Amino acid sequence: MAGLEVESYLSQARAAASAASYDAQKLSEDSIERQAIHNLVTAVEALIAAIDESASEG
């Protein structure tokens, strides 16, 4: 049961990261805000990958 719950949370996190990335593309290409959002999305995606890997091992 916990595995399905984790998968659900990971799916929601992936969808939110994807939406944030899409929205960031609407910002001016040279804006600091776009770069900051890109960095945050990259960090979130790395966390998602780590949690996914950890969940699949256990």
Biopython code that builds the backbone (N, CA, C, O; Angstrom):
import numpy as np
from Bio.PDB.StructureBuilder import StructureBuilder

atoms = [
    (1, "MET", "N", (0.821, -1.193, 0.000)),
    (1, "MET", "CA", (0.000, 0.000, 0.000)),
    (1, "MET", "C", (0.864, 1.255, 0.000)),
    (1, "MET", "O", (0.588, 2.208, -0.728)),
    (2, "ALA", "N", (1.915, 1.247, 0.825)),
    (2, "ALA", "CA", (2.791, 2.420, 0.885)),
    (2, "ALA", "C", (3.445, 2.675, -0.464)),
    (2, "ALA", "O", (3.660, 3.826, -0.842)),
    (3, "GLY", "N", (3.767, 1.593, -1.201)),
    (3, "GLY", "CA", (4.382, 1.745, -2.512)),
    (3, "GLY", "C", (3.489, 2.506, -3.475)),
    (3, "GLY", "O", (3.959, 3.363, -4.224)),
    (4, "LEU", "N", (2.206, 2.192, -3.454)),
    (4, "LEU", "CA", (1.259, 2.904, -4.324)),
    (4, "LEU", "C", (1.124, 4.365, -3.914)),
    (4, "LEU", "O", (0.989, 5.247, -4.762)),
    (5, "GLU", "N", (1.160, 4.608, -2.625)),
    (5, "GLU", "CA", (1.053, 5.971, -2.119)),
    (5, "GLU", "C", (2.274, 6.792, -2.549)),
    (5, "GLU", "O", (2.142, 7.941, -2.969)),
    (6, "VAL", "N", (3.450, 6.195, -2.440)),
    (6, "VAL", "CA", (4.683, 6.872, -2.860)),
    (6, "VAL", "C", (4.628, 7.156, -4.355)),
    (6, "VAL", "O", (4.969, 8.255, -4.792)),
    (7, "GLU", "N", (4.204, 6.179, -5.134)),
    (7, "GLU", "CA", (4.094, 6.366, -6.587)),
    (7, "GLU", "C", (3.138, 7.503, -6.924)),
    (7, "GLU", "O", (3.387, 8.276, -7.849)),
    (8, "SER", "N", (2.056, 7.604, -6.182)),
    (8, "SER", "CA", (1.091, 8.676, -6.407)),
    (8, "SER", "C", (1.716, 10.041, -6.120)),
    (8, "SER", "O", (1.552, 10.986, -6.893)),
    (9, "TYR", "N", (2.433, 10.131, -5.004)),
    (9, "TYR", "CA", (3.100, 11.393, -4.666)),
    (9, "TYR", "C", (4.168, 11.753, -5.699)),
    (9, "TYR", "O", (4.300, 12.914, -6.088)),
    (10, "LEU", "N", (4.915, 10.762, -6.132)),
    (10, "LEU", "CA", (5.948, 11.009, -7.141)),
    (10, "LEU", "C", (5.330, 11.475, -8.454)),
    (10, "LEU", "O", (5.872, 12.356, -9.122)),
    (11, "SER", "N", (4.209, 10.890, -8.818)),
    (11, "SER", "CA", (3.513, 11.296, -10.040)),
    (11, "SER", "C", (3.049, 12.749, -9.936)),
    (11, "SER", "O", (3.187, 13.520, -10.886)),
    (12, "GLN", "N", (2.502, 13.113, -8.785)),
    (12, "GLN", "CA", (2.069, 14.494, -8.570)),
    (12, "GLN", "C", (3.258, 15.457, -8.606)),
    (12, "GLN", "O", (3.166, 16.548, -9.169)),
    (13, "ALA", "N", (4.362, 15.047, -8.006)),
    (13, "ALA", "CA", (5.562, 15.886, -7.989)),
    (13, "ALA", "C", (6.108, 16.076, -9.402)),
    (13, "ALA", "O", (6.512, 17.179, -9.772)),
    (14, "ARG", "N", (6.121, 15.004, -10.189)),
    (14, "ARG", "CA", (6.589, 15.112, -11.576)),
    (14, "ARG", "C", (5.696, 16.058, -12.379)),
    (14, "ARG", "O", (6.195, 16.873, -13.154)),
    (15, "ALA", "N", (4.398, 15.954, -12.198)),
    (15, "ALA", "CA", (3.461, 16.815, -12.925)),
    (15, "ALA", "C", (3.662, 18.282, -12.537)),
    (15, "ALA", "O", (3.648, 19.162, -13.398)),
    (16, "ALA", "N", (3.846, 18.541, -11.256)),
    (16, "ALA", "CA", (4.056, 19.913, -10.799)),
    (16, "ALA", "C", (5.388, 20.468, -11.306)),
    (16, "ALA", "O", (5.457, 21.631, -11.704)),
    (17, "ALA", "N", (6.437, 19.657, -11.298)),
    (17, "ALA", "CA", (7.735, 20.104, -11.807)),
    (17, "ALA", "C", (7.647, 20.398, -13.300)),
    (17, "ALA", "O", (8.223, 21.373, -13.784)),
    (18, "SER", "N", (6.933, 19.562, -14.016)),
    (18, "SER", "CA", (6.762, 19.776, -15.449)),
    (18, "SER", "C", (5.999, 21.069, -15.723)),
    (18, "SER", "O", (6.365, 21.832, -16.617)),
    (19, "ALA", "N", (4.947, 21.313, -14.960)),
    (19, "ALA", "CA", (4.161, 22.536, -15.128)),
    (19, "ALA", "C", (5.000, 23.771, -14.802)),
    (19, "ALA", "O", (4.908, 24.786, -15.493)),
    (20, "ALA", "N", (5.811, 23.686, -13.756)),
    (20, "ALA", "CA", (6.673, 24.809, -13.393)),
    (20, "ALA", "C", (7.690, 25.085, -14.488)),
    (20, "ALA", "O", (7.959, 26.240, -14.817)),
    (21, "SER", "N", (8.248, 24.033, -15.048)),
    (21, "SER", "CA", (9.219, 24.185, -16.124)),
    (21, "SER", "C", (8.575, 24.845, -17.342)),
    (21, "SER", "O", (9.157, 25.737, -17.959)),
    (22, "TYR", "N", (7.374, 24.397, -17.676)),
    (22, "TYR", "CA", (6.640, 24.971, -18.806)),
    (22, "TYR", "C", (6.354, 26.454, -18.566)),
    (22, "TYR", "O", (6.556, 27.283, -19.453)),
    (23, "ASP", "N", (5.884, 26.777, -17.369)),
    (23, "ASP", "CA", (5.580, 28.170, -17.042)),
    (23, "ASP", "C", (6.841, 29.039, -17.052)),
    (23, "ASP", "O", (6.791, 30.198, -17.463)),
    (24, "ALA", "N", (7.958, 28.490, -16.607)),
    (24, "ALA", "CA", (9.215, 29.248, -16.577)),
    (24, "ALA", "C", (9.652, 29.633, -17.981)),
    (24, "ALA", "O", (10.284, 30.671, -18.175)),
    (25, "GLN", "N", (9.318, 28.802, -18.958)),
    (25, "GLN", "CA", (9.697, 29.098, -20.341)),
    (25, "GLN", "C", (9.001, 30.349, -20.874)),
    (25, "GLN", "O", (9.432, 30.926, -21.872)),
    (26, "LYS", "N", (7.940, 30.759, -20.215)),
    (26, "LYS", "CA", (7.208, 31.957, -20.635)),
    (26, "LYS", "C", (7.902, 33.243, -20.175)),
    (26, "LYS", "O", (7.617, 34.330, -20.676)),
    (27, "LEU", "N", (8.823, 33.095, -19.207)),
    (27, "LEU", "CA", (9.548, 34.258, -18.709)),
    (27, "LEU", "C", (10.639, 34.661, -19.697)),
    (27, "LEU", "O", (11.070, 33.866, -20.532)),
    (28, "SER", "N", (11.068, 35.899, -19.582)),
    (28, "SER", "CA", (12.153, 36.393, -20.426)),
    (28, "SER", "C", (13.378, 35.495, -20.281)),
    (28, "SER", "O", (13.764, 35.119, -19.174)),
    (29, "GLU", "N", (13.979, 35.161, -21.418)),
    (29, "GLU", "CA", (15.071, 34.190, -21.433)),
    (29, "GLU", "C", (16.256, 34.589, -20.550)),
    (29, "GLU", "O", (16.937, 33.720, -20.005)),
    (30, "ASP", "N", (16.503, 35.863, -20.406)),
    (30, "ASP", "CA", (17.659, 36.302, -19.624)),
    (30, "ASP", "C", (17.284, 36.759, -18.214)),
    (30, "ASP", "O", (18.089, 37.399, -17.538)),
    (31, "SER", "N", (16.061, 36.433, -17.765)),
    (31, "SER", "CA", (15.637, 36.899, -16.440)),
    (31, "SER", "C", (16.212, 36.017, -15.331)),
    (31, "SER", "O", (16.388, 34.809, -15.492)),
    (32, "ILE", "N", (16.492, 36.655, -14.222)),
    (32, "ILE", "CA", (16.999, 35.933, -13.050)),
    (32, "ILE", "C", (15.923, 35.011, -12.493)),
    (32, "ILE", "O", (16.227, 33.954, -11.940)),
    (33, "GLU", "N", (14.663, 35.415, -12.643)),
    (33, "GLU", "CA", (13.559, 34.582, -12.164)),
    (33, "GLU", "C", (13.502, 33.252, -12.915)),
    (33, "GLU", "O", (13.300, 32.196, -12.316)),
    (34, "ARG", "N", (13.681, 33.321, -14.222)),
    (34, "ARG", "CA", (13.656, 32.097, -15.023)),
    (34, "ARG", "C", (14.800, 31.168, -14.625)),
    (34, "ARG", "O", (14.607, 29.957, -14.514)),
    (35, "GLN", "N", (15.979, 31.726, -14.410)),
    (35, "GLN", "CA", (17.128, 30.922, -14.003)),
    (35, "GLN", "C", (16.894, 30.310, -12.624)),
    (35, "GLN", "O", (17.218, 29.144, -12.396)),
    (36, "ALA", "N", (16.334, 31.093, -11.707)),
    (36, "ALA", "CA", (16.062, 30.585, -10.358)),
    (36, "ALA", "C", (15.053, 29.444, -10.401)),
    (36, "ALA", "O", (15.236, 28.422, -9.739)),
    (37, "ILE", "N", (13.995, 29.616, -11.176)),
    (37, "ILE", "CA", (12.986, 28.559, -11.295)),
    (37, "ILE", "C", (13.592, 27.321, -11.942)),
    (37, "ILE", "O", (13.324, 26.197, -11.515)),
    (38, "HIS", "N", (14.398, 27.525, -12.959)),
    (38, "HIS", "CA", (15.060, 26.388, -13.614)),
    (38, "HIS", "C", (15.915, 25.615, -12.608)),
    (38, "HIS", "O", (15.897, 24.384, -12.586)),
    (39, "ASN", "N", (16.659, 26.341, -11.783)),
    (39, "ASN", "CA", (17.502, 25.690, -10.778)),
    (39, "ASN", "C", (16.665, 24.913, -9.764)),
    (39, "ASN", "O", (17.025, 23.801, -9.377)),
    (40, "LEU", "N", (15.552, 25.500, -9.337)),
    (40, "LEU", "CA", (14.676, 24.819, -8.391)),
    (40, "LEU", "C", (14.041, 23.573, -9.012)),
    (40, "LEU", "O", (13.958, 22.531, -8.361)),
    (41, "VAL", "N", (13.600, 23.673, -10.247)),
    (41, "VAL", "CA", (13.005, 22.525, -10.929)),
    (41, "VAL", "C", (14.043, 21.414, -11.084)),
    (41, "VAL", "O", (13.725, 20.239, -10.906)),
    (42, "THR", "N", (15.270, 21.778, -11.411)),
    (42, "THR", "CA", (16.343, 20.786, -11.531)),
    (42, "THR", "C", (16.569, 20.081, -10.194)),
    (42, "THR", "O", (16.750, 18.864, -10.153)),
    (43, "ALA", "N", (16.560, 20.842, -9.111)),
    (43, "ALA", "CA", (16.733, 20.253, -7.780)),
    (43, "ALA", "C", (15.571, 19.326, -7.438)),
    (43, "ALA", "O", (15.785, 18.232, -6.915)),
    (44, "VAL", "N", (14.361, 19.747, -7.723)),
    (44, "VAL", "CA", (13.183, 18.923, -7.442)),
    (44, "VAL", "C", (13.222, 17.638, -8.255)),
    (44, "VAL", "O", (12.908, 16.566, -7.738)),
    (45, "GLU", "N", (13.603, 17.739, -9.519)),
    (45, "GLU", "CA", (13.687, 16.539, -10.358)),
    (45, "GLU", "C", (14.729, 15.562, -9.831)),
    (45, "GLU", "O", (14.526, 14.350, -9.893)),
    (46, "ALA", "N", (15.841, 16.076, -9.316)),
    (46, "ALA", "CA", (16.864, 15.210, -8.733)),
    (46, "ALA", "C", (16.330, 14.525, -7.473)),
    (46, "ALA", "O", (16.595, 13.344, -7.250)),
    (47, "LEU", "N", (15.591, 15.251, -6.660)),
    (47, "LEU", "CA", (14.988, 14.663, -5.462)),
    (47, "LEU", "C", (13.964, 13.590, -5.830)),
    (47, "LEU", "O", (13.913, 12.533, -5.201)),
    (48, "ILE", "N", (13.163, 13.861, -6.833)),
    (48, "ILE", "CA", (12.172, 12.880, -7.297)),
    (48, "ILE", "C", (12.886, 11.605, -7.745)),
    (48, "ILE", "O", (12.471, 10.500, -7.393)),
    (49, "ALA", "N", (13.952, 11.759, -8.515)),
    (49, "ALA", "CA", (14.706, 10.595, -8.996)),
    (49, "ALA", "C", (15.295, 9.805, -7.827)),
    (49, "ALA", "O", (15.266, 8.574, -7.832)),
    (50, "ALA", "N", (15.825, 10.502, -6.835)),
    (50, "ALA", "CA", (16.417, 9.823, -5.681)),
    (50, "ALA", "C", (15.353, 9.073, -4.882)),
    (50, "ALA", "O", (15.576, 7.939, -4.457)),
    (51, "ILE", "N", (14.210, 9.699, -4.680)),
    (51, "ILE", "CA", (13.129, 9.040, -3.938)),
    (51, "ILE", "C", (12.602, 7.847, -4.721)),
    (51, "ILE", "O", (12.334, 6.788, -4.152)),
    (52, "ASP", "N", (12.457, 8.022, -6.019)),
    (52, "ASP", "CA", (11.977, 6.937, -6.872)),
    (52, "ASP", "C", (12.933, 5.752, -6.808)),
    (52, "ASP", "O", (12.500, 4.607, -6.685)),
    (53, "GLU", "N", (14.217, 6.023, -6.891)),
    (53, "GLU", "CA", (15.230, 4.962, -6.824)),
    (53, "GLU", "C", (15.185, 4.265, -5.463)),
    (53, "GLU", "O", (15.239, 3.039, -5.378)),
    (54, "SER", "N", (15.087, 5.057, -4.419)),
    (54, "SER", "CA", (15.033, 4.507, -3.071)),
    (54, "SER", "C", (13.775, 3.659, -2.876)),
    (54, "SER", "O", (13.829, 2.596, -2.259)),
    (55, "ALA", "N", (12.665, 4.125, -3.395)),
    (55, "ALA", "CA", (11.405, 3.385, -3.254)),
    (55, "ALA", "C", (11.432, 2.077, -4.031)),
    (55, "ALA", "O", (10.850, 1.083, -3.598)),
    (56, "SER", "N", (12.098, 2.074, -5.167)),
    (56, "SER", "CA", (12.134, 0.853, -5.975)),
    (56, "SER", "C", (13.100, -0.182, -5.394)),
    (56, "SER", "O", (12.972, -1.373, -5.678)),
    (57, "GLU", "N", (14.055, 0.258, -4.592)),
    (57, "GLU", "CA", (14.995, -0.660, -3.940)),
    (57, "GLU", "C", (14.370, -1.328, -2.726)),
    (57, "GLU", "O", (14.666, -2.480, -2.410)),
    (58, "GLY", "N", (13.493, -0.580, -2.047)),
    (58, "GLY", "CA", (12.933, -1.093, -0.792)),
    (58, "GLY", "C", (11.671, -1.762, -1.021)),
    (58, "GLY", "O", (11.054, -2.257, -0.077)),
]
sb = StructureBuilder()
sb.init_structure("model")
sb.init_model(0)
sb.init_chain("A")
sb.init_seg("    ")
for serial, (resi, resn, name, xyz) in enumerate(atoms, 1):
    if name == "N":
        sb.init_residue(resn, " ", resi, " ")
    sb.init_atom(name, np.array(xyz, "f"), 0.0, 1.0, " ", f" {name:<3s}", serial, name[0])
structure = sb.get_structure()
